Amino acid sequence: REVLKLVADGLGNREIAARLFISPKTASVHVSNILAKLNVASRTQAAAVAHREGLG
């Protein structure tokens, strides 16, 4: 949920990594997993889901 909120806030993988004290590669993997779980193809679509769910 935290990574999804940061995606919805418009942050890139490097920025997400810095905020969560993880590597950019780990952030990228988390984002990819979120896209797959939400069955969406883009960060924009994931952000729309987050906003709809009240996370963004």
mmCIF entry with sequence, helices, sheets and N, C-alpha, C, O atoms, coordinates in Angstrom:
data_MODEL
# 
_entry.id   MODEL 
# 
_entity.id                         1 
_entity.type                       polymer 
_entity.pdbx_number_of_molecules   1 
# 
_entity_poly.entity_id                      1 
_entity_poly.type                           'polypeptide(L)' 
_entity_poly.nstd_linkage                   no 
_entity_poly.nstd_monomer                   no 
_entity_poly.pdbx_seq_one_letter_code       REVLKLVADGLGNREIAARLFISPKTASVHVSNILAKLNVASRTQAAAVAHREGLG 
_entity_poly.pdbx_seq_one_letter_code_can   REVLKLVADGLGNREIAARLFISPKTASVHVSNILAKLNVASRTQAAAVAHREGLG 
_entity_poly.pdbx_strand_id                 A 
# 
loop_
_entity_poly_seq.entity_id 
_entity_poly_seq.num 
_entity_poly_seq.mon_id 
_entity_poly_seq.hetero 
1 1  ARG n 
1 2  GLU n 
1 3  VAL n 
1 4  LEU n 
1 5  LYS n 
1 6  LEU n 
1 7  VAL n 
1 8  ALA n 
1 9  ASP n 
1 10 GLY n 
1 11 LEU n 
1 12 GLY n 
1 13 ASN n 
1 14 ARG n 
1 15 GLU n 
1 16 ILE n 
1 17 ALA n 
1 18 ALA n 
1 19 ARG n 
1 20 LEU n 
1 21 PHE n 
1 22 ILE n 
1 23 SER n 
1 24 PRO n 
1 25 LYS n 
1 26 THR n 
1 27 ALA n 
1 28 SER n 
1 29 VAL n 
1 30 HIS n 
1 31 VAL n 
1 32 SER n 
1 33 ASN n 
1 34 ILE n 
1 35 LEU n 
1 36 ALA n 
1 37 LYS n 
1 38 LEU n 
1 39 ASN n 
1 40 VAL n 
1 41 ALA n 
1 42 SER n 
1 43 ARG n 
1 44 THR n 
1 45 GLN n 
1 46 ALA n 
1 47 ALA n 
1 48 ALA n 
1 49 VAL n 
1 50 ALA n 
1 51 HIS n 
1 52 ARG n 
1 53 GLU n 
1 54 GLY n 
1 55 LEU n 
1 56 GLY n 
# 
_struct_asym.id          A 
_struct_asym.entity_id   1 
# 
loop_
_struct_conf.conf_type_id 
_struct_conf.id 
_struct_conf.pdbx_PDB_helix_id 
_struct_conf.beg_label_comp_id 
_struct_conf.beg_label_asym_id 
_struct_conf.beg_label_seq_id 
_struct_conf.pdbx_beg_PDB_ins_code 
_struct_conf.end_label_comp_id 
_struct_conf.end_label_asym_id 
_struct_conf.end_label_seq_id 
_struct_conf.pdbx_end_PDB_ins_code 
_struct_conf.beg_auth_comp_id 
_struct_conf.beg_auth_asym_id 
_struct_conf.beg_auth_seq_id 
_struct_conf.end_auth_comp_id 
_struct_conf.end_auth_asym_id 
_struct_conf.end_auth_seq_id 
_struct_conf.pdbx_PDB_helix_class 
_struct_conf.details 
_struct_conf.pdbx_PDB_helix_length 
HELX_P HELX_P1 AA1 GLU A 2  ? ALA A 8  ? GLU A 2  ALA A 8  1 ? 7  
HELX_P HELX_P2 AA2 ASN A 13 ? LEU A 20 ? ASN A 13 LEU A 20 1 ? 8  
HELX_P HELX_P3 AA3 PRO A 24 ? LEU A 38 ? PRO A 24 LEU A 38 1 ? 15 
HELX_P HELX_P4 AA4 ARG A 43 ? ARG A 52 ? ARG A 43 ARG A 52 1 ? 10 
# 
_struct_conf_type.id          HELX_P 
_struct_conf_type.criteria    ? 
_struct_conf_type.reference   ? 
# 
loop_
_atom_site.group_PDB 
_atom_site.id 
_atom_site.type_symbol 
_atom_site.label_atom_id 
_atom_site.label_alt_id 
_atom_site.label_comp_id 
_atom_site.label_asym_id 
_atom_site.label_entity_id 
_atom_site.label_seq_id 
_atom_site.pdbx_PDB_ins_code 
_atom_site.Cartn_x 
_atom_site.Cartn_y 
_atom_site.Cartn_z 
_atom_site.occupancy 
_atom_site.B_iso_or_equiv 
_atom_site.pdbx_formal_charge 
_atom_site.auth_seq_id 
_atom_site.auth_comp_id 
_atom_site.auth_asym_id 
_atom_site.auth_atom_id 
_atom_site.pdbx_PDB_model_num 
ATOM 1   N N  . ARG A 1 1  ? 0.815   -1.197 0.000   1.00 0.00 ? 1  ARG A N  1 
ATOM 2   C CA . ARG A 1 1  ? 0.000   0.000  0.000   1.00 0.00 ? 1  ARG A CA 1 
ATOM 3   C C  . ARG A 1 1  ? 0.858   1.261  0.000   1.00 0.00 ? 1  ARG A C  1 
ATOM 4   O O  . ARG A 1 1  ? 0.527   2.248  -0.656  1.00 0.00 ? 1  ARG A O  1 
ATOM 5   N N  . GLU A 1 2  ? 1.945   1.217  0.730   1.00 0.00 ? 2  GLU A N  1 
ATOM 6   C CA . GLU A 1 2  ? 2.805   2.402  0.809   1.00 0.00 ? 2  GLU A CA 1 
ATOM 7   C C  . GLU A 1 2  ? 3.440   2.706  -0.544  1.00 0.00 ? 2  GLU A C  1 
ATOM 8   O O  . GLU A 1 2  ? 3.498   3.862  -0.964  1.00 0.00 ? 2  GLU A O  1 
ATOM 9   N N  . VAL A 1 3  ? 3.916   1.666  -1.220  1.00 0.00 ? 3  VAL A N  1 
ATOM 10  C CA . VAL A 1 3  ? 4.517   1.861  -2.540  1.00 0.00 ? 3  VAL A CA 1 
ATOM 11  C C  . VAL A 1 3  ? 3.459   2.368  -3.511  1.00 0.00 ? 3  VAL A C  1 
ATOM 12  O O  . VAL A 1 3  ? 3.730   3.275  -4.298  1.00 0.00 ? 3  VAL A O  1 
ATOM 13  N N  . LEU A 1 4  ? 2.264   1.799  -3.467  1.00 0.00 ? 4  LEU A N  1 
ATOM 14  C CA . LEU A 1 4  ? 1.187   2.239  -4.357  1.00 0.00 ? 4  LEU A CA 1 
ATOM 15  C C  . LEU A 1 4  ? 0.854   3.704  -4.112  1.00 0.00 ? 4  LEU A C  1 
ATOM 16  O O  . LEU A 1 4  ? 0.632   4.453  -5.063  1.00 0.00 ? 4  LEU A O  1 
ATOM 17  N N  . LYS A 1 5  ? 0.817   4.122  -2.855  1.00 0.00 ? 5  LYS A N  1 
ATOM 18  C CA . LYS A 1 5  ? 0.536   5.529  -2.557  1.00 0.00 ? 5  LYS A CA 1 
ATOM 19  C C  . LYS A 1 5  ? 1.612   6.433  -3.150  1.00 0.00 ? 5  LYS A C  1 
ATOM 20  O O  . LYS A 1 5  ? 1.305   7.500  -3.681  1.00 0.00 ? 5  LYS A O  1 
ATOM 21  N N  . LEU A 1 6  ? 2.873   6.009  -3.061  1.00 0.00 ? 6  LEU A N  1 
ATOM 22  C CA . LEU A 1 6  ? 3.960   6.812  -3.616  1.00 0.00 ? 6  LEU A CA 1 
ATOM 23  C C  . LEU A 1 6  ? 3.888   6.862  -5.141  1.00 0.00 ? 6  LEU A C  1 
ATOM 24  O O  . LEU A 1 6  ? 4.179   7.893  -5.747  1.00 0.00 ? 6  LEU A O  1 
ATOM 25  N N  . VAL A 1 7  ? 3.498   5.746  -5.760  1.00 0.00 ? 7  VAL A N  1 
ATOM 26  C CA . VAL A 1 7  ? 3.281   5.738  -7.218  1.00 0.00 ? 7  VAL A CA 1 
ATOM 27  C C  . VAL A 1 7  ? 2.172   6.729  -7.555  1.00 0.00 ? 7  VAL A C  1 
ATOM 28  O O  . VAL A 1 7  ? 2.296   7.516  -8.494  1.00 0.00 ? 7  VAL A O  1 
ATOM 29  N N  . ALA A 1 8  ? 1.095   6.685  -6.787  1.00 0.00 ? 8  ALA A N  1 
ATOM 30  C CA . ALA A 1 8  ? -0.037  7.588  -7.024  1.00 0.00 ? 8  ALA A CA 1 
ATOM 31  C C  . ALA A 1 8  ? 0.366   9.048  -6.832  1.00 0.00 ? 8  ALA A C  1 
ATOM 32  O O  . ALA A 1 8  ? -0.194  9.939  -7.470  1.00 0.00 ? 8  ALA A O  1 
ATOM 33  N N  . ASP A 1 9  ? 1.327   9.286  -5.962  1.00 0.00 ? 9  ASP A N  1 
ATOM 34  C CA . ASP A 1 9  ? 1.823   10.647 -5.738  1.00 0.00 ? 9  ASP A CA 1 
ATOM 35  C C  . ASP A 1 9  ? 2.762   11.105 -6.849  1.00 0.00 ? 9  ASP A C  1 
ATOM 36  O O  . ASP A 1 9  ? 3.219   12.248 -6.853  1.00 0.00 ? 9  ASP A O  1 
ATOM 37  N N  . GLY A 1 10 ? 3.050   10.201 -7.797  1.00 0.00 ? 10 GLY A N  1 
ATOM 38  C CA . GLY A 1 10 ? 3.862   10.566 -8.953  1.00 0.00 ? 10 GLY A CA 1 
ATOM 39  C C  . GLY A 1 10 ? 5.356   10.327 -8.802  1.00 0.00 ? 10 GLY A C  1 
ATOM 40  O O  . GLY A 1 10 ? 6.138   10.796 -9.629  1.00 0.00 ? 10 GLY A O  1 
ATOM 41  N N  . LEU A 1 11 ? 5.766   9.613  -7.771  1.00 0.00 ? 11 LEU A N  1 
ATOM 42  C CA . LEU A 1 11 ? 7.188   9.370  -7.561  1.00 0.00 ? 11 LEU A CA 1 
ATOM 43  C C  . LEU A 1 11 ? 7.704   8.272  -8.483  1.00 0.00 ? 11 LEU A C  1 
ATOM 44  O O  . LEU A 1 11 ? 6.993   7.320  -8.804  1.00 0.00 ? 11 LEU A O  1 
ATOM 45  N N  . GLY A 1 12 ? 8.946   8.426  -8.897  1.00 0.00 ? 12 GLY A N  1 
ATOM 46  C CA . GLY A 1 12 ? 9.622   7.410  -9.690  1.00 0.00 ? 12 GLY A CA 1 
ATOM 47  C C  . GLY A 1 12 ? 10.281  6.384  -8.785  1.00 0.00 ? 12 GLY A C  1 
ATOM 48  O O  . GLY A 1 12 ? 10.277  6.527  -7.562  1.00 0.00 ? 12 GLY A O  1 
ATOM 49  N N  . ASN A 1 13 ? 10.844  5.354  -9.386  1.00 0.00 ? 13 ASN A N  1 
ATOM 50  C CA . ASN A 1 13 ? 11.452  4.279  -8.604  1.00 0.00 ? 13 ASN A CA 1 
ATOM 51  C C  . ASN A 1 13 ? 12.580  4.772  -7.703  1.00 0.00 ? 13 ASN A C  1 
ATOM 52  O O  . ASN A 1 13 ? 12.689  4.336  -6.557  1.00 0.00 ? 13 ASN A O  1 
ATOM 53  N N  . ARG A 1 14 ? 13.418  5.674  -8.205  1.00 0.00 ? 14 ARG A N  1 
ATOM 54  C CA . ARG A 1 14 ? 14.526  6.185  -7.377  1.00 0.00 ? 14 ARG A CA 1 
ATOM 55  C C  . ARG A 1 14 ? 14.000  6.945  -6.167  1.00 0.00 ? 14 ARG A C  1 
ATOM 56  O O  . ARG A 1 14 ? 14.523  6.815  -5.061  1.00 0.00 ? 14 ARG A O  1 
ATOM 57  N N  . GLU A 1 15 ? 12.958  7.740  -6.393  1.00 0.00 ? 15 GLU A N  1 
ATOM 58  C CA . GLU A 1 15 ? 12.380  8.519  -5.292  1.00 0.00 ? 15 GLU A CA 1 
ATOM 59  C C  . GLU A 1 15 ? 11.700  7.604  -4.276  1.00 0.00 ? 15 GLU A C  1 
ATOM 60  O O  . GLU A 1 15 ? 11.817  7.810  -3.068  1.00 0.00 ? 15 GLU A O  1 
ATOM 61  N N  . ILE A 1 16 ? 10.992  6.595  -4.772  1.00 0.00 ? 16 ILE A N  1 
ATOM 62  C CA . ILE A 1 16 ? 10.355  5.620  -3.885  1.00 0.00 ? 16 ILE A CA 1 
ATOM 63  C C  . ILE A 1 16 ? 11.428  4.915  -3.058  1.00 0.00 ? 16 ILE A C  1 
ATOM 64  O O  . ILE A 1 16 ? 11.284  4.750  -1.846  1.00 0.00 ? 16 ILE A O  1 
ATOM 65  N N  . ALA A 1 17 ? 12.496  4.506  -3.721  1.00 0.00 ? 17 ALA A N  1 
ATOM 66  C CA . ALA A 1 17 ? 13.592  3.816  -3.036  1.00 0.00 ? 17 ALA A CA 1 
ATOM 67  C C  . ALA A 1 17 ? 14.177  4.678  -1.920  1.00 0.00 ? 17 ALA A C  1 
ATOM 68  O O  . ALA A 1 17 ? 14.419  4.193  -0.815  1.00 0.00 ? 17 ALA A O  1 
ATOM 69  N N  . ALA A 1 18 ? 14.401  5.943  -2.212  1.00 0.00 ? 18 ALA A N  1 
ATOM 70  C CA . ALA A 1 18 ? 14.973  6.848  -1.209  1.00 0.00 ? 18 ALA A CA 1 
ATOM 71  C C  . ALA A 1 18 ? 14.035  7.016  -0.015  1.00 0.00 ? 18 ALA A C  1 
ATOM 72  O O  . ALA A 1 18 ? 14.480  7.027  1.132   1.00 0.00 ? 18 ALA A O  1 
ATOM 73  N N  . ARG A 1 19 ? 12.753  7.147  -0.284  1.00 0.00 ? 19 ARG A N  1 
ATOM 74  C CA . ARG A 1 19 ? 11.778  7.332  0.801   1.00 0.00 ? 19 ARG A CA 1 
ATOM 75  C C  . ARG A 1 19 ? 11.671  6.107  1.701   1.00 0.00 ? 19 ARG A C  1 
ATOM 76  O O  . ARG A 1 19 ? 11.484  6.227  2.912   1.00 0.00 ? 19 ARG A O  1 
ATOM 77  N N  . LEU A 1 20 ? 11.792  4.913  1.088   1.00 0.00 ? 20 LEU A N  1 
ATOM 78  C CA . LEU A 1 20 ? 11.588  3.677  1.844   1.00 0.00 ? 20 LEU A CA 1 
ATOM 79  C C  . LEU A 1 20 ? 12.897  3.009  2.265   1.00 0.00 ? 20 LEU A C  1 
ATOM 80  O O  . LEU A 1 20 ? 12.891  1.928  2.854   1.00 0.00 ? 20 LEU A O  1 
ATOM 81  N N  . PHE A 1 21 ? 14.016  3.662  1.958   1.00 0.00 ? 21 PHE A N  1 
ATOM 82  C CA . PHE A 1 21 ? 15.333  3.131  2.320   1.00 0.00 ? 21 PHE A CA 1 
ATOM 83  C C  . PHE A 1 21 ? 15.561  1.739  1.735   1.00 0.00 ? 21 PHE A C  1 
ATOM 84  O O  . PHE A 1 21 ? 16.033  0.832  2.421   1.00 0.00 ? 21 PHE A O  1 
ATOM 85  N N  . ILE A 1 22 ? 15.216  1.586  0.448   1.00 0.00 ? 22 ILE A N  1 
ATOM 86  C CA . ILE A 1 22 ? 15.443  0.345  -0.291  1.00 0.00 ? 22 ILE A CA 1 
ATOM 87  C C  . ILE A 1 22 ? 16.178  0.702  -1.579  1.00 0.00 ? 22 ILE A C  1 
ATOM 88  O O  . ILE A 1 22 ? 16.305  1.879  -1.917  1.00 0.00 ? 22 ILE A O  1 
ATOM 89  N N  . SER A 1 23 ? 16.657  -0.299 -2.292  1.00 0.00 ? 23 SER A N  1 
ATOM 90  C CA . SER A 1 23 ? 17.360  -0.020 -3.546  1.00 0.00 ? 23 SER A CA 1 
ATOM 91  C C  . SER A 1 23 ? 16.353  0.307  -4.647  1.00 0.00 ? 23 SER A C  1 
ATOM 92  O O  . SER A 1 23 ? 15.203  -0.126 -4.580  1.00 0.00 ? 23 SER A O  1 
ATOM 93  N N  . PRO A 1 24 ? 16.772  1.063  -5.655  1.00 0.00 ? 24 PRO A N  1 
ATOM 94  C CA . PRO A 1 24 ? 15.877  1.348  -6.788  1.00 0.00 ? 24 PRO A CA 1 
ATOM 95  C C  . PRO A 1 24 ? 15.384  0.067  -7.468  1.00 0.00 ? 24 PRO A C  1 
ATOM 96  O O  . PRO A 1 24 ? 14.244  0.015  -7.931  1.00 0.00 ? 24 PRO A O  1 
ATOM 97  N N  . LYS A 1 25 ? 16.221  -0.954 -7.533  1.00 0.00 ? 25 LYS A N  1 
ATOM 98  C CA . LYS A 1 25 ? 15.810  -2.223 -8.142  1.00 0.00 ? 25 LYS A CA 1 
ATOM 99  C C  . LYS A 1 25 ? 14.692  -2.864 -7.329  1.00 0.00 ? 25 LYS A C  1 
ATOM 100 O O  . LYS A 1 25 ? 13.733  -3.383 -7.900  1.00 0.00 ? 25 LYS A O  1 
ATOM 101 N N  . THR A 1 26 ? 14.802  -2.835 -6.011  1.00 0.00 ? 26 THR A N  1 
ATOM 102 C CA . THR A 1 26 ? 13.752  -3.382 -5.152  1.00 0.00 ? 26 THR A CA 1 
ATOM 103 C C  . THR A 1 26 ? 12.459  -2.596 -5.339  1.00 0.00 ? 26 THR A C  1 
ATOM 104 O O  . THR A 1 26 ? 11.378  -3.181 -5.404  1.00 0.00 ? 26 THR A O  1 
ATOM 105 N N  . ALA A 1 27 ? 12.566  -1.285 -5.426  1.00 0.00 ? 27 ALA A N  1 
ATOM 106 C CA . ALA A 1 27 ? 11.382  -0.458 -5.668  1.00 0.00 ? 27 ALA A CA 1 
ATOM 107 C C  . ALA A 1 27 ? 10.742  -0.835 -6.995  1.00 0.00 ? 27 ALA A C  1 
ATOM 108 O O  . ALA A 1 27 ? 9.518   -0.928 -7.092  1.00 0.00 ? 27 ALA A O  1 
ATOM 109 N N  . SER A 1 28 ? 11.561  -1.051 -8.016  1.00 0.00 ? 28 SER A N  1 
ATOM 110 C CA . SER A 1 28 ? 11.064  -1.442 -9.333  1.00 0.00 ? 28 SER A CA 1 
ATOM 111 C C  . SER A 1 28 ? 10.313  -2.765 -9.270  1.00 0.00 ? 28 SER A C  1 
ATOM 112 O O  . SER A 1 28 ? 9.257   -2.916 -9.885  1.00 0.00 ? 28 SER A O  1 
ATOM 113 N N  . VAL A 1 29 ? 10.856  -3.716 -8.531  1.00 0.00 ? 29 VAL A N  1 
ATOM 114 C CA . VAL A 1 29 ? 10.198  -5.020 -8.384  1.00 0.00 ? 29 VAL A CA 1 
ATOM 115 C C  . VAL A 1 29 ? 8.857   -4.851 -7.673  1.00 0.00 ? 29 VAL A C  1 
ATOM 116 O O  . VAL A 1 29 ? 7.860   -5.448 -8.077  1.00 0.00 ? 29 VAL A O  1 
ATOM 117 N N  . HIS A 1 30 ? 8.831   -4.043 -6.622  1.00 0.00 ? 30 HIS A N  1 
ATOM 118 C CA . HIS A 1 30 ? 7.574   -3.805 -5.902  1.00 0.00 ? 30 HIS A CA 1 
ATOM 119 C C  . HIS A 1 30 ? 6.530   -3.182 -6.832  1.00 0.00 ? 30 HIS A C  1 
ATOM 120 O O  . HIS A 1 30 ? 5.371   -3.597 -6.834  1.00 0.00 ? 30 HIS A O  1 
ATOM 121 N N  . VAL A 1 31 ? 6.937   -2.194 -7.615  1.00 0.00 ? 31 VAL A N  1 
ATOM 122 C CA . VAL A 1 31 ? 6.008   -1.537 -8.541  1.00 0.00 ? 31 VAL A CA 1 
ATOM 123 C C  . VAL A 1 31 ? 5.499   -2.545 -9.572  1.00 0.00 ? 31 VAL A C  1 
ATOM 124 O O  . VAL A 1 31 ? 4.303   -2.578 -9.865  1.00 0.00 ? 31 VAL A O  1 
ATOM 125 N N  . SER A 1 32 ? 6.384   -3.353 -10.116 1.00 0.00 ? 32 SER A N  1 
ATOM 126 C CA . SER A 1 32 ? 5.970   -4.365 -11.098 1.00 0.00 ? 32 SER A CA 1 
ATOM 127 C C  . SER A 1 32 ? 4.972   -5.343 -10.492 1.00 0.00 ? 32 SER A C  1 
ATOM 128 O O  . SER A 1 32 ? 3.988   -5.710 -11.135 1.00 0.00 ? 32 SER A O  1 
ATOM 129 N N  . ASN A 1 33 ? 5.223   -5.762 -9.259  1.00 0.00 ? 33 ASN A N  1 
ATOM 130 C CA . ASN A 1 33 ? 4.296   -6.677 -8.586  1.00 0.00 ? 33 ASN A CA 1 
ATOM 131 C C  . ASN A 1 33 ? 2.938   -6.027 -8.351  1.00 0.00 ? 33 ASN A C  1 
ATOM 132 O O  . ASN A 1 33 ? 1.903   -6.679 -8.480  1.00 0.00 ? 33 ASN A O  1 
ATOM 133 N N  . ILE A 1 34 ? 2.944   -4.757 -8.010  1.00 0.00 ? 34 ILE A N  1 
ATOM 134 C CA . ILE A 1 34 ? 1.686   -4.032 -7.806  1.00 0.00 ? 34 ILE A CA 1 
ATOM 135 C C  . ILE A 1 34 ? 0.898   -3.957 -9.109  1.00 0.00 ? 34 ILE A C  1 
ATOM 136 O O  . ILE A 1 34 ? -0.309  -4.196 -9.118  1.00 0.00 ? 34 ILE A O  1 
ATOM 137 N N  . LEU A 1 35 ? 1.573   -3.628 -10.209 1.00 0.00 ? 35 LEU A N  1 
ATOM 138 C CA . LEU A 1 35 ? 0.892   -3.554 -11.505 1.00 0.00 ? 35 LEU A CA 1 
ATOM 139 C C  . LEU A 1 35 ? 0.259   -4.899 -11.843 1.00 0.00 ? 35 LEU A C  1 
ATOM 140 O O  . LEU A 1 35 ? -0.870  -4.953 -12.332 1.00 0.00 ? 35 LEU A O  1 
ATOM 141 N N  . ALA A 1 36 ? 0.984   -5.981 -11.584 1.00 0.00 ? 36 ALA A N  1 
ATOM 142 C CA . ALA A 1 36 ? 0.454   -7.315 -11.871 1.00 0.00 ? 36 ALA A CA 1 
ATOM 143 C C  . ALA A 1 36 ? -0.742  -7.637 -10.979 1.00 0.00 ? 36 ALA A C  1 
ATOM 144 O O  . ALA A 1 36 ? -1.749  -8.156 -11.462 1.00 0.00 ? 36 ALA A O  1 
ATOM 145 N N  . LYS A 1 37 ? -0.646  -7.337 -9.688  1.00 0.00 ? 37 LYS A N  1 
ATOM 146 C CA . LYS A 1 37 ? -1.743  -7.627 -8.760  1.00 0.00 ? 37 LYS A CA 1 
ATOM 147 C C  . LYS A 1 37 ? -2.998  -6.836 -9.099  1.00 0.00 ? 37 LYS A C  1 
ATOM 148 O O  . LYS A 1 37 ? -4.114  -7.334 -8.951  1.00 0.00 ? 37 LYS A O  1 
ATOM 149 N N  . LEU A 1 38 ? -2.809  -5.607 -9.552  1.00 0.00 ? 38 LEU A N  1 
ATOM 150 C CA . LEU A 1 38 ? -3.956  -4.764 -9.901  1.00 0.00 ? 38 LEU A CA 1 
ATOM 151 C C  . LEU A 1 38 ? -4.452  -5.036 -11.314 1.00 0.00 ? 38 LEU A C  1 
ATOM 152 O O  . LEU A 1 38 ? -5.491  -4.523 -11.729 1.00 0.00 ? 38 LEU A O  1 
ATOM 153 N N  . ASN A 1 39 ? -3.687  -5.861 -12.057 1.00 0.00 ? 39 ASN A N  1 
ATOM 154 C CA . ASN A 1 39 ? -4.029  -6.187 -13.443 1.00 0.00 ? 39 ASN A CA 1 
ATOM 155 C C  . ASN A 1 39 ? -4.119  -4.927 -14.301 1.00 0.00 ? 39 ASN A C  1 
ATOM 156 O O  . ASN A 1 39 ? -5.062  -4.741 -15.071 1.00 0.00 ? 39 ASN A O  1 
ATOM 157 N N  . VAL A 1 40 ? -3.113  -4.068 -14.145 1.00 0.00 ? 40 VAL A N  1 
ATOM 158 C CA . VAL A 1 40 ? -3.024  -2.844 -14.941 1.00 0.00 ? 40 VAL A CA 1 
ATOM 159 C C  . VAL A 1 40 ? -1.681  -2.823 -15.659 1.00 0.00 ? 40 VAL A C  1 
ATOM 160 O O  . VAL A 1 40 ? -0.743  -3.518 -15.267 1.00 0.00 ? 40 VAL A O  1 
ATOM 161 N N  . ALA A 1 41 ? -1.599  -2.017 -16.714 1.00 0.00 ? 41 ALA A N  1 
ATOM 162 C CA . ALA A 1 41 ? -0.398  -2.003 -17.547 1.00 0.00 ? 41 ALA A CA 1 
ATOM 163 C C  . ALA A 1 41 ? 0.533   -0.824 -17.268 1.00 0.00 ? 41 ALA A C  1 
ATOM 164 O O  . ALA A 1 41 ? 1.673   -0.816 -17.732 1.00 0.00 ? 41 ALA A O  1 
ATOM 165 N N  . SER A 1 42 ? 0.063   0.165  -16.521 1.00 0.00 ? 42 SER A N  1 
ATOM 166 C CA . SER A 1 42 ? 0.892   1.355  -16.336 1.00 0.00 ? 42 SER A CA 1 
ATOM 167 C C  . SER A 1 42 ? 0.772   1.917  -14.926 1.00 0.00 ? 42 SER A C  1 
ATOM 168 O O  . SER A 1 42 ? -0.156  1.612  -14.178 1.00 0.00 ? 42 SER A O  1 
ATOM 169 N N  . ARG A 1 43 ? 1.750   2.747  -14.600 1.00 0.00 ? 43 ARG A N  1 
ATOM 170 C CA . ARG A 1 43 ? 1.732   3.436  -13.314 1.00 0.00 ? 43 ARG A CA 1 
ATOM 171 C C  . ARG A 1 43 ? 0.518   4.365  -13.225 1.00 0.00 ? 43 ARG A C  1 
ATOM 172 O O  . ARG A 1 43 ? -0.063  4.543  -12.154 1.00 0.00 ? 43 ARG A O  1 
ATOM 173 N N  . THR A 1 44 ? 0.149   4.948  -14.355 1.00 0.00 ? 44 THR A N  1 
ATOM 174 C CA . THR A 1 44 ? -1.009  5.849  -14.383 1.00 0.00 ? 44 THR A CA 1 
ATOM 175 C C  . THR A 1 44 ? -2.278  5.105  -14.002 1.00 0.00 ? 44 THR A C  1 
ATOM 176 O O  . THR A 1 44 ? -3.088  5.603  -13.221 1.00 0.00 ? 44 THR A O  1 
ATOM 177 N N  . GLN A 1 45 ? -2.449  3.911  -14.557 1.00 0.00 ? 45 GLN A N  1 
ATOM 178 C CA . GLN A 1 45 ? -3.623  3.106  -14.214 1.00 0.00 ? 45 GLN A CA 1 
ATOM 179 C C  . GLN A 1 45 ? -3.586  2.702  -12.741 1.00 0.00 ? 45 GLN A C  1 
ATOM 180 O O  . GLN A 1 45 ? -4.616  2.707  -12.067 1.00 0.00 ? 45 GLN A O  1 
ATOM 181 N N  . ALA A 1 46 ? -2.407  2.355  -12.245 1.00 0.00 ? 46 ALA A N  1 
ATOM 182 C CA . ALA A 1 46 ? -2.271  2.002  -10.829 1.00 0.00 ? 46 ALA A CA 1 
ATOM 183 C C  . ALA A 1 46 ? -2.622  3.200  -9.948  1.00 0.00 ? 46 ALA A C  1 
ATOM 184 O O  . ALA A 1 46 ? -3.274  3.046  -8.914  1.00 0.00 ? 46 ALA A O  1 
ATOM 185 N N  . ALA A 1 47 ? -2.190  4.387  -10.358 1.00 0.00 ? 47 ALA A N  1 
ATOM 186 C CA . ALA A 1 47 ? -2.515  5.600  -9.607  1.00 0.00 ? 47 ALA A CA 1 
ATOM 187 C C  . ALA A 1 47 ? -4.020  5.837  -9.590  1.00 0.00 ? 47 ALA A C  1 
ATOM 188 O O  . ALA A 1 47 ? -4.573  6.259  -8.575  1.00 0.00 ? 47 ALA A O  1 
ATOM 189 N N  . ALA A 1 48 ? -4.684  5.567  -10.717 1.00 0.00 ? 48 ALA A N  1 
ATOM 190 C CA . ALA A 1 48 ? -6.139  5.731  -10.778 1.00 0.00 ? 48 ALA A CA 1 
ATOM 191 C C  . ALA A 1 48 ? -6.822  4.786  -9.796  1.00 0.00 ? 48 ALA A C  1 
ATOM 192 O O  . ALA A 1 48 ? -7.770  5.175  -9.114  1.00 0.00 ? 48 ALA A O  1 
ATOM 193 N N  . VAL A 1 49 ? -6.347  3.553  -9.722  1.00 0.00 ? 49 VAL A N  1 
ATOM 194 C CA . VAL A 1 49 ? -6.900  2.588  -8.765  1.00 0.00 ? 49 VAL A CA 1 
ATOM 195 C C  . VAL A 1 49 ? -6.666  3.089  -7.341  1.00 0.00 ? 49 VAL A C  1 
ATOM 196 O O  . VAL A 1 49 ? -7.565  3.026  -6.502  1.00 0.00 ? 49 VAL A O  1 
ATOM 197 N N  . ALA A 1 50 ? -5.474  3.580  -7.072  1.00 0.00 ? 50 ALA A N  1 
ATOM 198 C CA . ALA A 1 50 ? -5.154  4.086  -5.735  1.00 0.00 ? 50 ALA A CA 1 
ATOM 199 C C  . ALA A 1 50 ? -6.079  5.234  -5.350  1.00 0.00 ? 50 ALA A C  1 
ATOM 200 O O  . ALA A 1 50 ? -6.584  5.278  -4.228  1.00 0.00 ? 50 ALA A O  1 
ATOM 201 N N  . HIS A 1 51 ? -6.301  6.156  -6.274  1.00 0.00 ? 51 HIS A N  1 
ATOM 202 C CA . HIS A 1 51 ? -7.191  7.286  -5.987  1.00 0.00 ? 51 HIS A CA 1 
ATOM 203 C C  . HIS A 1 51 ? -8.613  6.806  -5.750  1.00 0.00 ? 51 HIS A C  1 
ATOM 204 O O  . HIS A 1 51 ? -9.303  7.300  -4.858  1.00 0.00 ? 51 HIS A O  1 
ATOM 205 N N  . ARG A 1 52 ? -9.047  5.845  -6.546  1.00 0.00 ? 52 ARG A N  1 
ATOM 206 C CA . ARG A 1 52 ? -10.399 5.296  -6.396  1.00 0.00 ? 52 ARG A CA 1 
ATOM 207 C C  . ARG A 1 52 ? -10.553 4.626  -5.032  1.00 0.00 ? 52 ARG A C  1 
ATOM 208 O O  . ARG A 1 52 ? -11.627 4.670  -4.432  1.00 0.00 ? 52 ARG A O  1 
ATOM 209 N N  . GLU A 1 53 ? -9.482  4.008  -4.548  1.00 0.00 ? 53 GLU A N  1 
ATOM 210 C CA . GLU A 1 53 ? -9.510  3.321  -3.257  1.00 0.00 ? 53 GLU A CA 1 
ATOM 211 C C  . GLU A 1 53 ? -9.191  4.259  -2.087  1.00 0.00 ? 53 GLU A C  1 
ATOM 212 O O  . GLU A 1 53 ? -9.167  3.835  -0.931  1.00 0.00 ? 53 GLU A O  1 
ATOM 213 N N  . GLY A 1 54 ? -8.948  5.524  -2.396  1.00 0.00 ? 54 GLY A N  1 
ATOM 214 C CA . GLY A 1 54 ? -8.682  6.500  -1.354  1.00 0.00 ? 54 GLY A CA 1 
ATOM 215 C C  . GLY A 1 54 ? -7.254  6.516  -0.837  1.00 0.00 ? 54 GLY A C  1 
ATOM 216 O O  . GLY A 1 54 ? -7.002  7.003  0.265   1.00 0.00 ? 54 GLY A O  1 
ATOM 217 N N  . LEU A 1 55 ? -6.310  5.987  -1.623  1.00 0.00 ? 55 LEU A N  1 
ATOM 218 C CA . LEU A 1 55 ? -4.914  5.949  -1.180  1.00 0.00 ? 55 LEU A CA 1 
ATOM 219 C C  . LEU A 1 55 ? -4.103  7.137  -1.672  1.00 0.00 ? 55 LEU A C  1 
ATOM 220 O O  . LEU A 1 55 ? -3.065  7.457  -1.094  1.00 0.00 ? 55 LEU A O  1 
ATOM 221 N N  . GLY A 1 56 ? -4.560  7.790  -2.723  1.00 0.00 ? 56 GLY A N  1 
ATOM 222 C CA . GLY A 1 56 ? -3.740  8.832  -3.324  1.00 0.00 ? 56 GLY A CA 1 
ATOM 223 C C  . GLY A 1 56 ? -4.160  10.217 -3.009  1.00 0.00 ? 56 GLY A C  1 
ATOM 224 O O  . GLY A 1 56 ? -3.532  11.172 -3.468  1.00 0.00 ? 56 GLY A O  1 
# 
